[in-house]
Amino acid sequence: MSLQSARQLVLGFHPALPVVVEESAARLSSDGGLLVIREFDARRDFTARFAAALEDVRDPTFTWHRMVSLVRQRVYGLLADYEDQNDHTELRHDPVFQLLCDRLPGDAALASQPTLSRFENAVTIADLKRLREFLLDEFLDSFDSPPVRITLDLDAFDDETHGQQQLTMFHGFYEQYQYLPIAITCAETDAVVLVGLRHGTCAAFLGADDDLRLITTRIRERWPDVEIGVRADSGFGVPVMYDVCEELGLTYTFGFSMNARLQRKTQPLLDQAVQQYEATQQKQRLFDLFEYQADSWPQSRTVIVKCEAHAAGTNRRAIVTNRSGATVLPQGTYDEYVQRGESENRNKELKNGLHADRLSDHRFVANFFRLFLHTAALNLLVQLRRATTQSPTPVELGVVDPVPAAALSERSKKRFCNRRRQRDPLGEGQPCTWRSRLIKVAVEVVFSTRRVLVKLASSWPHARDLFRLGHQVALGGSG
């Protein structure tokens, strides 16, 4: 029997026949690739353990949707580019989303927007604390063997608001009403170790000292001898952050704002860089290291200043550090600090790729919970990337430098990274890359008493990626 669609669109561009667009009566979905991610999730119990951190105070007699099902709707919706609860008005009937939430196609619909809204607003501060512990446990369990060093990158990012959210405030620098979340990421694993939601006009470092105490305590409970390094920009370069790092025995490198005193002290070095550039027409990077004590510091600390001169002008930057090798290799110490820019990619993925800028609930605690949902989506993707990435050596990709990838020259490293992305675009792919090459594929879901058959679009050009990842996940993530 043919079912006539209620909606129909007739297009006249084809020279032979009219093109009629209508809704299909078959069980179709546009997000078939999520099933591979769900399999990966199931093997790690990721969303199940996330949901277990939430206390369910609902009356079981009137409960139709399990907590884990609500979590999966939101987390998988974010991965597939559905950032709003309203999107689930239709997605609750989607056969793939039903499979993701342990239902069969044709079963009762998933949670609606009002149910998801009540779910988010029911979260308590105690729930948030348990979710914080969940993130830390996930981070510690992500290491296959005890690490020698862990590098923590601290960063704040602006999160514009558009309504009457609690504690949203106007920030003069960003010229918008906003929150100012903090994210602490690990350079070795790319995981978000901890996130915090703060009011819109707070200082960048607000609460970061307490976060470091918590993370350091948890790390050293498991690995007492691991070296922990901390990096952050000048927004965190304040005495309270130096003090907590020194109290906890952490190595640190913080950006430091150039003041008039430092500018006078380093002017000869900048003049030298300009002279060398004018003589050679080649970019110049000169470094100086000295002990420096600001008026608010109880003792002097090591400061490294970089002075650049190039075709676009000059650039002068400073860092404060207690790294032991700084006096021997000040340029190496500065260049290692610059690598903290990679943590900004995690913020970019969190804020833009996974829509952490959609904290649109009224209650501050509900928006804090939303930030955890977005972070869970990112960490699930990060874990999948690490488990399935194909990591060829520089020599395999035609880069002839006989050194590890991390020690390549700047030009060789760029060539290596470009070729690695071409070989395995999903290995370091942003969320949008995963959507276009894995998640967003039309499928038909056919259900019988024997099995659930998912039929891919036969002309989809990225089917090879889906089957490769599916087999790797089935084999435990081996590359």
C-alpha positions in Angstrom: 0.0 0.0 0.0 1.3 3.4 -0.9 1.1 6.2 1.7 0.5 9.7 0.3 2.7 12.2 2.1 0.9 15.2 3.6 3.8 17.5 2.4 5.0 17.7 -1.2 7.3 19.9 -3.2 7.3 19.9 -7.0 10.5 21.2 -8.7 10.7 22.0 -12.4 14.4 22.2 -13.1 14.7 18.8 -14.8 14.2 19.0 -18.6 12.4 15.7 -18.9 10.1 15.3 -15.9 9.0 17.2 -12.8 10.9 16.4 -9.6 8.6 15.7 -6.7 9.9 15.8 -3.2 7.8 14.1 -0.4 8.3 12.4 2.9 8.9 8.7 2.9 6.8 6.2 4.9 9.9 4.0 5.4 11.9 4.2 8.6 14.7 6.5 7.5 17.3 8.5 9.4 20.0 10.9 8.3 22.4 10.0 11.2 23.3 6.4 10.6 27.0 6.8 11.5 26.0 7.4 15.2 25.5 3.6 15.5 29.3 3.1 15.3 29.9 5.6 18.1 27.1 3.9 20.1 29.0 0.6 19.9 32.2 2.3 21.0 30.2 3.9 23.9 28.8 0.6 24.9 32.2 -1.0 25.2 33.2 1.7 27.6 29.9 2.2 29.4 30.6 5.9 28.9 27.1 7.4 28.9 25.9 4.8 31.3 28.4 5.8 33.9 27.7 9.5 33.2 24.0 8.9 33.9 24.8 6.9 37.0 26.3 10.1 38.5 22.9 11.7 38.5 20.4 11.0 41.3 17.0 10.0 39.9 14.3 11.3 42.3 11.4 10.6 40.1 8.5 8.4 41.0 9.2 5.1 39.1 5.4 4.6 38.7 5.3 7.6 36.4 8.8 7.3 34.8 8.8 6.4 31.1 12.4 7.5 30.2 15.5 6.2 32.0 18.2 8.7 32.9 20.7 7.1 30.6 18.2 7.4 27.7 17.8 11.1 28.4 21.6 11.5 28.6 22.1 9.7 25.3 19.5 11.8 23.5 21.3 14.9 24.4 24.9 13.7 24.0 24.3 12.0 20.6 22.1 14.9 19.5 25.1 17.3 20.1 27.4 15.0 18.2 25.0 15.0 15.2 24.6 18.9 15.3 21.3 19.0 17.1 22.1 21.5 19.9 18.6 22.4 21.0 16.1 20.4 23.0 13.5 21.5 20.4 15.2 19.3 17.8 14.1 16.2 19.7 10.5 17.0 19.0 11.1 15.1 15.7 14.2 13.1 16.6 12.2 11.3 19.3 10.7 9.3 16.5 13.9 8.8 14.5 14.7 5.0 14.2 18.5 5.5 14.7 18.0 7.6 17.9 15.6 4.9 19.2 18.3 2.3 18.6 20.9 4.6 20.4 18.6 4.6 23.4 18.0 0.9 23.5 14.6 0.9 21.9 13.4 -0.7 18.7 12.1 1.2 15.7 8.4 1.6 16.2 8.5 1.5 20.0 7.2 4.3 22.0 8.8 7.7 21.2 11.8 9.0 23.1 11.6 12.0 25.4 10.1 15.2 24.2 11.4 18.8 24.6 9.5 19.4 27.9 10.8 16.2 29.4 14.4 17.0 28.5 13.9 20.5 29.9 12.7 19.1 33.2 15.6 16.6 33.1 18.2 19.4 32.9 16.5 21.6 35.4 16.2 18.8 38.0 20.0 18.5 38.3 21.4 19.5 41.7 24.8 20.8 42.9 25.5 17.3 44.3 25.0 15.9 40.8 27.5 18.4 39.4 30.1 17.3 42.0 29.6 13.7 41.0 29.9 14.6 37.3 33.2 16.3 38.1 34.4 13.1 39.7 33.3 11.2 36.7 35.4 13.4 34.4 38.4 12.9 36.6 37.9 9.1 36.8 37.6 9.0 33.0 40.8 11.0 32.6 42.8 8.8 35.0 41.5 5.6 33.4 42.5 6.8 29.9 46.2 6.0 30.5 47.2 2.5 29.6 50.3 2.8 31.8 51.5 5.2 34.5 52.5 8.5 32.8 55.9 10.1 33.4 54.5 13.6 32.9 51.0 15.2 32.7 50.6 18.6 31.1 47.5 20.5 32.1 46.4 23.5 30.0 44.1 26.0 31.6 41.9 28.3 29.4 38.8 30.4 29.7 36.4 31.1 26.8 33.6 33.5 26.3 30.1 32.0 26.1 27.6 34.5 24.8 24.1 34.4 26.3 20.8 35.7 24.7 18.2 35.6 27.4 17.5 35.9 31.1 20.0 33.3 32.3 21.1 33.5 35.9 24.5 35.1 36.4 24.9 36.2 32.8 26.6 39.6 32.8 27.9 42.2 30.3 31.6 41.9 29.7 33.2 45.2 28.4 36.1 43.5 26.6 33.9 41.0 24.7 31.1 43.6 24.4 28.3 41.0 25.1 26.3 39.4 27.8 28.0 36.1 28.6 29.3 33.4 30.9 33.0 32.8 31.2 33.6 29.0 31.5 37.0 27.5 32.3 38.3 24.3 30.7 41.3 22.3 31.9 42.6 19.9 29.2 45.4 17.4 29.1 48.0 17.8 26.3 48.9 14.1 26.3 45.3 12.8 25.8 43.3 15.8 24.5 40.7 15.0 27.1 38.8 17.7 29.0 39.8 17.0 32.6 37.5 19.5 34.2 35.1 22.3 33.3 33.6 25.0 35.3 30.8 27.6 34.6 31.4 31.1 36.0 29.6 34.4 35.9 30.2 36.6 32.9 32.5 39.2 34.3 34.8 37.0 36.5 38.5 37.0 36.3 39.9 34.3 34.1 41.7 32.6 37.0 38.7 32.5 39.3 38.5 29.1 41.0 41.5 27.7 39.0 43.6 27.3 42.1 41.0 25.1 43.8 40.6 23.1 40.5 44.3 22.5 40.4 44.3 21.3 44.0 41.5 18.8 43.3 43.1 17.5 40.1 46.6 17.2 41.6 45.2 15.3 44.6 43.4 12.8 42.4 46.4 12.3 40.1 48.9 11.7 42.9 46.5 9.4 44.7 47.1 7.1 41.7 50.6 8.1 40.6 52.5 9.7 43.4 55.7 10.3 41.4 54.2 11.7 38.2 55.5 15.2 37.1 52.6 17.6 36.6 53.1 20.7 34.4 50.7 23.6 34.1 50.4 26.1 31.2 48.1 29.1 30.8 47.9 32.5 29.2 48.4 35.8 31.0 44.9 35.8 32.3 46.1 33.2 34.7 49.5 34.7 35.3 48.8 36.1 38.8 50.4 35.5 42.2 47.6 33.2 43.5 48.3 30.8 40.6 52.1 30.9 41.1 51.6 30.3 44.8 49.3 27.2 44.3 51.6 25.7 41.8 54.6 26.1 44.1 52.6 24.8 47.0 51.7 21.7 45.1 55.1 21.1 43.6 53.9 21.7 40.0 56.0 23.1 37.2 54.3 26.0 35.5 54.6 28.4 32.6 52.2 31.4 32.5 51.9 34.2 30.1 52.8 37.6 31.6 51.6 41.0 30.4 54.3 43.4 29.2 54.4 46.4 31.5 56.4 49.6 31.2 59.2 48.2 33.3 59.6 45.1 31.2 59.4 47.1 28.0 62.3 49.3 29.1 64.4 46.4 30.2 63.9 44.5 26.9 64.0 47.4 24.5 67.7 46.7 23.6 66.8 43.2 22.6 63.9 44.4 20.5 66.2 46.9 18.8 68.7 44.1 18.0 65.9 42.0 16.4 64.9 44.9 14.2 68.4 45.6 13.1 69.0 42.0 12.3 65.8 41.8 10.3 66.6 44.9 8.3 70.0 43.5 7.5 68.8 40.0 6.5 65.1 40.5 5.6 64.6 37.3 7.5 62.2 36.9 10.5 64.1 37.3 13.8 63.2 35.7 17.1 65.5 36.7 20.0 65.1 35.6 23.7 66.2 36.9 27.0 66.0 35.3 30.5 66.3 37.1 33.8 65.0 37.1 37.4 62.2 39.5 37.9 60.2 40.6 41.0 56.9 42.5 40.6 55.9 44.7 43.5 53.2 42.2 44.5 55.5 39.2 44.5 57.3 38.1 47.8 60.3 36.8 45.8 61.7 37.0 42.3 60.7 34.5 39.5 62.2 33.6 36.2 60.9 35.6 33.2 61.6 34.8 29.6 61.0 37.5 27.0 60.7 36.9 23.2 61.3 39.7 20.8 60.3 39.3 17.1 60.9 41.4 14.1 59.4 40.5 10.7 57.6 42.0 7.7 54.5 42.7 9.7 56.3 44.6 12.4 57.5 43.6 15.9 56.1 41.4 18.6 57.2 41.2 22.2 55.9 38.6 24.7 56.8 37.4 28.2 56.3 34.3 30.3 56.9 33.4 33.9 58.2 29.9 34.6 59.8 27.7 37.2 60.9 25.0 34.7 64.4 23.8 35.6 65.6 23.8 32.0 64.6 27.3 31.3 68.0 28.8 32.1 69.6 26.4 29.7 67.1 26.6 26.8 64.9 29.7 27.2 63.7 29.4 23.6 62.8 25.8 24.1 60.8 26.7 27.2 59.0 29.4 25.4 58.2 27.2 22.4 56.9 24.5 24.7 54.6 27.1 26.3 53.3 28.1 22.8 52.1 24.5 22.4 49.3 25.3 24.9 47.6 26.8 21.8 46.5 23.2 21.0 44.2 23.4 24.1 42.4 26.3 22.4 41.4 23.7 19.7 39.5 21.8 22.5 37.7 25.0 23.4 36.9 25.6 19.8 35.5 22.0 19.5 33.6 22.4 22.7 32.2 25.9 22.1 31.7 25.9 18.3 31.8 22.3 17.1 29.6 20.9 19.9 27.6 24.1 20.7 28.6 24.8 24.3 27.5 28.4 23.5 23.9 27.2 23.7 23.6 27.5 27.5 20.1 28.8 27.3 18.4 27.4 30.4 17.3 30.0 33.0 18.9 28.3 36.0 22.7 28.6 36.4 22.9 25.0 37.7 21.0 23.7 34.7 23.4 25.5 32.4 26.4 24.1 34.3 24.9 20.7 33.7 24.5 21.5 30.0 28.2 22.3 29.9 28.9 18.8 31.3 26.7 17.3 28.6 28.7 19.1 25.9 32.0 18.1 27.5 30.8 14.4 27.6 30.1 14.6 23.9 33.6 16.0 23.2 35.4 13.5 25.5 33.5 10.6 23.9 34.7 11.8 20.5 38.2 12.3 21.7 38.4 8.8 23.1 37.1 7.4 19.8 39.7 9.4 17.9 42.5 8.1 20.0 41.3 4.5 19.8 40.9 4.3 16.0 43.4 6.8 14.7 46.0 5.5 12.2 49.4 6.9 13.2 51.9 6.5 10.4 55.5 7.5 11.1 57.1 10.5 9.4 59.2 8.2 7.2 56.0 6.3 6.1 54.6 9.7 4.9 57.8 10.7 3.1 59.3 13.0 5.7 62.9 12.0 5.8 64.0 13.6 9.1 65.3 10.6 11.2 63.7 11.9 14.4 60.3 11.4 16.2 57.4 13.5 15.0 57.6 15.8 18.1 61.2 16.7 17.3 60.8 17.5 13.6 61.7 21.0 12.3 58.8 23.4 11.9 58.5 22.9 8.1 58.8 19.1 8.4 56.3 18.9 11.2 53.8 20.9 9.1 54.3 18.6 6.1 54.0 15.5 8.4 50.7 16.8 9.9 49.2 17.7 6.6 50.0 14.2 5.1 48.8 12.5 8.3 45.4 14.3 8.0 45.2 13.3 4.3 45.9 9.6 5.3 43.4 9.6 8.2 41.1 12.6 8.2 39.1 11.3 11.2 42.2 10.8 13.4 42.4 14.5 14.2 39.2 15.6 12.7 37.0 18.3 14.2 33.4 17.4 15.0 32.3 18.8 11.7 34.7 16.4 9.9 33.2 13.4 11.8 29.7 14.5 10.9 30.5 14.9 7.2 32.5 11.7 6.9 30.8 9.4 9.4 27.7 10.5 11.2 25.6 12.2 8.4 24.6 9.3 6.2 21.1 8.4 5.2 20.0 4.9 6.3 16.9 2.8 6.1 16.1 0.8 9.3 14.3 -2.5 8.7 13.2 -4.4 11.8 12.2 -8.0 11.9 11.9 -10.7 14.7 15.5 -11.9 13.8 17.4 -8.6 13.5 17.6 -4.9 12.9 18.9 -4.3 9.4 20.4 -0.8 8.7 20.8 -0.1 4.9 23.3 2.5 3.9 22.9 4.8 0.9 24.8 2.8 -1.8 26.3 5.9 -3.4 27.7 7.4 -0.1 31.4 8.2 -0.7 32.6 7.7 2.9 31.3 4.2 3.4 34.9 2.9 3.7 35.4 5.2 6.8 32.3 3.8 8.5 33.2 0.1 7.9 36.9 0.7 8.9 35.9 2.4 12.2 33.2 -0.2 12.8 35.7 -3.1 12.5 38.2 -1.3 14.7 35.7 -0.7 17.4 34.6 -4.3 17.2 38.2 -5.4 17.6 38.7 -3.1 20.7 40.0 0.0 18.9 43.2 -1.5 17.4 44.5 0.5 14.5 
